[in-house]
Amino acid sequence: MKEFFIGSDVSKGYCDFVILDDQEQVVLDNFQLDDTRTGHNHLKSIVVDLFSKYKKVVLYAGLESTGGYENNWFKFFSDLSQMYNIKLSRVSAVGVFHYIKSSQRKISTDKESARGIGEYLVRNKKKIRFNEYQKDVVIKKQWTFIKILVKQQTQLKNQLEKHLYIVQPQLLKYDSRIKPEWFFTLILKYPTAQKLSRASVKSISKIPYISESKADKLKNEAKQSVASLESEASEFLTTSIISQIISLKNTIKIQKESLNKTIEKYKSAELALLKSFTGIGSYSASGLLLEIGDIKRFPSAKRLASYFGLHPIFRQSGDKIKEIRMSKQGSREARYLLFNIVMSAINYNPWIKELYIRYQKKGKSKLSTIGILMHKITRIIYGMLTNKTEFDAEIDKKNIERSIEKKVTPSDNKNRRYQKFDSDAPISSRHKKKRGEQFIIRKTEQAESQNDNIIVCGINHLPK
């Protein structure tokens, strides 16, 4: 079976291609085609000629993820794979970047990038998952659109806060991350402190959720306001910002409902599994499923946590370990969803609340505890989707007990299986102290197993 690899560096409106064999030798040198019907027809004739020239051929096609510009080419290869033995994959842009960087190429061009993608396919053929065609491209576009709308809404809310500081500063104390329903209605009706101070209590109280006593309080506060701006232009700006925020809020709500219905249609089983965990709502479940894709992509829960950027990173040199922290080198949106899930679960999920209190008693900071629980919930999500079972706190408790039993003690250090600690080794005093502590633990374990009371004194003495 002859194997060929086509590397494709996609740009807006065109794409660079190169075809290599399994020895990374060039079969067809770089050629560039436009993302048009004519360009697709030229590529089809090239692929057909390749399959007609050789009897038994498999063509591995790799398209670097570029945020959507590769979709037309992806569909082209997908359609062509129905007639020819083509294995297609979206190649990780990060993986390709690091491969090209490690190859120490002196020139960075589209041609060299296409060659690098082709070589990456050859060397990582067994690791890359092929023929996993994405059916949810439109859903992901909608998901991205919602994120853009939310970002715009946040920007407008920040702008409103700064503007209110000079037109109605007395109302800022009522402002919060989730605005009360009456807040926007009040400002739309009375955009300046002067107008609010002149309004009657009766007219203010007609606004939903505002009682007469509250209306009187708002009116008196407006009279004492130190607002520095009173003009028609400021009124127009205030009402414009509020109108945009309300419009975006309604649009986001409609888009979220549409997204949930679409995912419910295609992934109802997975959606139901995630929602069985108290703390994961419909929108969060939909977002997680879109971020994860096919759970089979991840061979373990650790890989999924790493994909989300939740795994810890640190620098170790000799006996020193520095900068232990969450990597955050993964899906930012997934981490945002998990953070909100943790905050909800702490309040409404008894098991997560119990874990939160347990870690707090151990001296963990609030943010550190939240990070630990984000990792914990990621493992729970992996277990639910992999085993197709709803959340059960008892299963998680048993898994924790099992992991404690299997926990490796210092005396079971696998790194030292070929040589025990040598007291003559020229190690640092810090590492010598660490070895001494491990020696004490090992002796204590031996004493407990023999039901014998042995008191080991000192930590600087090492066995010879």
C-alpha positions, 0 to 999 in steps of 0.5 A: 500500500503506497502512502502519500501525505498532502500538507495544506497551509490555508489562507484567506481565499487560497491554500498552499499544498505539497504532497510527500511520500512516507519518507518525507520526500517530495512527490509533488512540489508546492502549488497554490490554488484559490478557494474557488470552484476552479481551484477545487477542480484543479485539486480534484484532477491532481488527486485523481491523477495520483490515484490512477497512477498507483493501484493501491494508494492511501492519501493522508490529508491534513488541514491546519485549523485556521478558525474557519477558512479551512472549512471549504477545503475540508468539505472538498476532501470529505466529499472526495473521500467517498470515492477514494481512500482519503484519510482526512484530519484537522491538524492542531495548529499548536502541534504544527507550530512547535514541530516547524519551530523544532525543525529550525527552518530559517524561512517562514513562508506559506510554502514552508508551512505546507511542507511542515504540515506534510512532515507533521502528518508523516511523523504523527500518523499514529497519533492523529485521529483521521476521518472524524468529520465535524458535523457541528460546524454551524453549531460552533459558529453559533457558539462563537457568535454568542461569545462575541455578543456576551463580550460586547455586552460586558464592554457596554456595561463597563462603559455604562458604569463609567458614564453613570459616574458623572450623570447619576453616581448615586445609582451605582450602589444599586449596580451589580454584575447582574442588573436588577430589572428595574435598574435599566427601566429607571435610567431609560425613563430618567437618564439624569439625576436632575430628571429623577429628582424632579419626578414624582414618587407616584410616577417612579413607583409605577416602574415594576419592582419599585415600591413607593418607599423605594421611589421616595428614597431614589428621589431624595438620593437624586436630589443629593447627587453630585452629578457633574453632567446634565445635557441632552447629549449625555441623556442621549448617550445614556439611553443609547447604551442602555438600549444596546445592552437590553437588545444584546441581552434579548439576542443572547437569550434567543441565541442560547435557547436556539443553541440548546435546542440544536444540541438537544436534537443531536446530543440529547443523551450526553446533554442529559448526563451532564445535567444530572450533575447539580451545578451544570445547566443547559447552556453550560452543558451545551458549551462543554459538549462543543468544547469537548467534541468527541470524548473518545479523542481523550484517552484519559481524564488527565488528557481532558484536563490538560486540553482545558489547561487545568493541569499543574505546571512547575519547574524542577531543577535538582532539589528545587521546585518552582512556580507551581500553578495552573497552566491555563494553556488550553480552552479558555472558554471551557475554564470559564464554564467550569469556574461558573459550574464550581461556584454554582456547585458549591452552593447547590451540590452537597458533595462539592460543597463538602469537598470545598469545606474539606480543602478550606480546612486544610489551609487551601486558599479560595482560588486554589480550592476552586482550581482543584474542584475545576479539575475534580469536576472535569474528571467527573465529566469524563467519567460520565461521558465515557461510561454513559452514567449519570452523576453519583457522588458515591461512585466518586467517593469510592474512587477517592478511597481507591486512589488513597489506597494506591497512593505511592509513599516516599518509601515506594519511590519507583525512580530509585528502584535500581539503587537505594539512597547512597549516603556518600552521594554529594547532594545538597543539605536540602535534599539530604534532609528530604532523604532523611525524612523518607528514611524515617517514613520507611522505617515507621512503615516497617515497624507498623507491619511487624507490630514493633515499636521502633523509635527513629531519632534524627533526620540527618543519618542515612543508611549505608 
